[in-house]
């Protein structure tokens, strides 16, 4: 089974984006509720290819 994050919530923080949540998926189907992923920082959102633009307020 291949795991990937096809959705995540990112928060702008000091000119970086922090990945907060992702969905555990298999062949495009969501298997479980959102899971917490490790804190990972990116200098720009383009560095996070699996992220959709979805910012917290």
Secondary structure, DSSP 8 states (H G I E B T S, - for coil): ----EEEEEEEEETTEEEEEEEEEEETTEE-SS-EEEEEEEESSGGG-TT--S-B--
